[in-house]
Amino acid sequence: MNDGKAAADLSGISFEDALRELEGIVASLERGDVSLDDAIAAFERGTALKAHCQTRLEEARMKVEQIRVPSDGGAPQAADSFSTED
């Protein structure tokens, strides 16, 4: 398994597309309609997709936390930029 290649393959995929693909993989594995080799490859791809989705969700959560809500409860006027590098 090549995790670096799998991560590169996922760099441009949206959360929604990754989730749809992951759901499809889970469904095919649950049905058992794939060969052992295909099941192993699907499991590896699914693991990479799961990690990608978790990363995207964490990024979204951190962005939401950066939004500054005014004390009067009105709409936010700005959001701090978010960087994963400290």
Summary of the structure (lengths in Angstrom):
residues: 86
radius of gyration: 17.9
end to end distance: 30.4
largest distance: 59.3
contacts: 180
relative contact order: 0.13
helix: 65%
strand: 5%
